[in-house]
Amino acid sequence: MKRRSRLSVLLIAVLPLLGAVPVAKIQSMVAKPKILCGRFDQTKQLVGLKRPVISSGRFCVVVEKGVLWRTMQPFPNTLRLTRDEIVQLQGERVALRLDAKLEPTVRMINSVLFALLAGDLGQLEKLFEVDGSVDKNSWSVVLKAREPALAKAVGAIALDGAEYVKNITINEASGDRTSIVFSAIQTGDGAMTVDEAALF
């Protein structure tokens, strides 16, 4: 009996360390360029709809500035996410602006999206329980929200990749499921187009 309780205590002490090792390893595998751009293909399966909603476009993650999410198909639409706000643009017109000072959830959403696209597990660990695994040069992670408010919106998030994040799957508490595939990754000053740089 004593031996079993000692094993239990040992497991409780060791398990958090085992969980931390893959996160640190994955973090060291992910590149951290100041500018990261590429293509995204998104499939959203909504509860009650037989056919998924499919969209594609370009994204850019710029350290110290934010995220640009430009949907090209089926309809042009641009989202600019910074630490302080979310702005939706239709052409050059601002269709929607959400201020983080007035809407506290905006800051949380922006932090999550920025960290997801940048593969910043250190930031994600603050909001999610992280369960990761490494297989040679690739990795995969499952995130479960720590806060009840976030858990209500996001059931679980899975992401995988190597040097960069390749796939993100978001299973919302509502039953909706979003899958995003990233490709044609470019980094450095030449990664952004002139138009994209102007939007920041």
PyMOL commands that set and color helices and strands:
alter all, ss='L'
color gray80, all
select helices_A, chain A and resi 2-29+104-118+121-127+148-153+189-191+194-199
alter helices_A, ss='H'
color red, helices_A
select strands_A, chain A and resi 35-45+53-62+66-73+77-81+85-90+93-99+128-135+138-145+154-161+165-172+177-187
alter strands_A, ss='S'
color yellow, strands_A
deselect
rebuild
show_as cartoon
